[in-house]
Amino acid sequence: ACSHRLWPEIENTVMEQVAMAKLGVGECGAGWQLFAEDGEMKMYRREEEMNGLVVDPLKAVHVVKGITGYELCHYFFSPQYRYDWETTLEHMVVVETISEDTIVFQQTHKRIWPASQRDAVFWSHMRKLSDDQDTEGPGLWAVVNKSTELPNYPANAGKCVRVYLTVCLLCQTLVNPPKNGGPVTREDISCKITYCSVVNPGGWAPASVLRAVYKREYPKFLKRFTAYVINQTKDKPITF
Ligand SMILES: O=S(=O)(CCO)c1ccc(-c2ccc(C3CCCC3)c([C@H]3C[C@H]3c3ccccn3)c2)cc1
């Protein structure tokens, strides 16, 4: 995989995205505004436009009990589960499997009225990161998705407007070993999640419409996805 043409970009993007994900939303002076909250899940956005297009960066933080960072990243990265949890997905193609941890996708998303239908072409990479603090711990896992150009999937060639996205799912597993020294069970683990995304909608769509869609779709997506992983893993051995 290190020889692949995308490798340098993947390496740089992962480092940059993980560094950004680790930054707290800090004092809200940094422009992050809380727009959705549900229990442990908090969603922030910054209102940003690029030549008239809404490209509001999104940062969500969440803590989920009973699953590991590896498990969350595995179900997020692996194509075979995506239709189960990604409700806005109309069609997904695995364009290229660069390695077991790097895949190129083409996805068509269901049309969200009144915007025209969108598609995305992006590479997706999953990786374990060394957790600076404790090296031997379960550590940090991340999946980074970033739009890329593919000659065989030219942008805006068919009915869909091409979106440009950069997404980072950063997960830290927290283990609370049982007092009695017994084996670690799912009651003793939780996962701290940071999900960052910037989606440039490609073609024009009304700012009010896009912001309403983001406000509705992102909380739904993160809640549905985490519930899906909890359900998929509850009767399986823990994978760190
Ligand atoms: O995390 S991923 O990599 C998971 C792999 O599927 C991801 C997440 C989000 C998107 C996406 C793509 C298009 C749109 C919009 C833009 C104009 C009209 C459609 C949106 C906005 C609508 C928001 C949204 C948020 C979450 C889920 C779906 N929809 C989001 C794509 C990939």
PDBQT file of the ligand as one rigid body, heavy atoms in Angstrom, charges set to zero:
ROOT
HETATM    1  O1  LIG A 301     -19.328   9.829   6.893  1.00  0.00    +0.000 OA
HETATM    2  S1  LIG A 301     -19.448   9.366   5.507  1.00  0.00    +0.000 S 
HETATM    3  O2  LIG A 301     -18.233   9.260   4.754  1.00  0.00    +0.000 OA
HETATM    4  C1  LIG A 301     -20.226   7.783   5.605  1.00  0.00    +0.000 C 
HETATM    5  C2  LIG A 301     -20.165   7.042   4.326  1.00  0.00    +0.000 C 
HETATM    6  O3  LIG A 301     -21.381   7.209   3.646  1.00  0.00    +0.000 OA
HETATM    7  C3  LIG A 301     -20.502  10.488   4.691  1.00  0.00    +0.000 A 
HETATM    8  C4  LIG A 301     -21.257  11.373   5.432  1.00  0.00    +0.000 A 
HETATM    9  C5  LIG A 301     -22.090  12.291   4.806  1.00  0.00    +0.000 A 
HETATM   10  C6  LIG A 301     -22.156  12.352   3.416  1.00  0.00    +0.000 A 
HETATM   11  C7  LIG A 301     -23.050  13.338   2.765  1.00  0.00    +0.000 A 
HETATM   12  C8  LIG A 301     -23.173  13.431   1.392  1.00  0.00    +0.000 A 
HETATM   13  C9  LIG A 301     -24.042  14.373   0.848  1.00  0.00    +0.000 A 
HETATM   14  C10 LIG A 301     -24.777  15.244   1.670  1.00  0.00    +0.000 A 
HETATM   15  C11 LIG A 301     -25.716  16.299   1.112  1.00  0.00    +0.000 C 
HETATM   16  C12 LIG A 301     -25.019  17.468   0.461  1.00  0.00    +0.000 C 
HETATM   17  C13 LIG A 301     -26.134  18.083  -0.415  1.00  0.00    +0.000 C 
HETATM   18  C14 LIG A 301     -27.274  17.096  -0.467  1.00  0.00    +0.000 C 
HETATM   19  C15 LIG A 301     -26.777  15.798   0.178  1.00  0.00    +0.000 C 
HETATM   20  C16 LIG A 301     -24.632  15.135   3.050  1.00  0.00    +0.000 A 
HETATM   21  C17 LIG A 301     -25.414  15.981   3.967  1.00  0.00    +0.000 C 
HETATM   22  C18 LIG A 301     -26.879  15.748   3.992  1.00  0.00    +0.000 C 
HETATM   23  C19 LIG A 301     -26.085  15.491   5.162  1.00  0.00    +0.000 C 
HETATM   24  C20 LIG A 301     -25.929  14.089   5.634  1.00  0.00    +0.000 A 
HETATM   25  C21 LIG A 301     -25.322  13.869   6.830  1.00  0.00    +0.000 A 
HETATM   26  C22 LIG A 301     -25.188  12.548   7.252  1.00  0.00    +0.000 A 
HETATM   27  C23 LIG A 301     -25.635  11.525   6.464  1.00  0.00    +0.000 A 
HETATM   28  C24 LIG A 301     -26.207  11.825   5.243  1.00  0.00    +0.000 A 
HETATM   29  N1  LIG A 301     -26.372  13.104   4.823  1.00  0.00    +0.000 NA
HETATM   30  C25 LIG A 301     -23.763  14.195   3.591  1.00  0.00    +0.000 A 
HETATM   31  C26 LIG A 301     -21.394  11.444   2.672  1.00  0.00    +0.000 A 
HETATM   32  C27 LIG A 301     -20.568  10.529   3.319  1.00  0.00    +0.000 A 
ENDROOT
TORSDOF 0
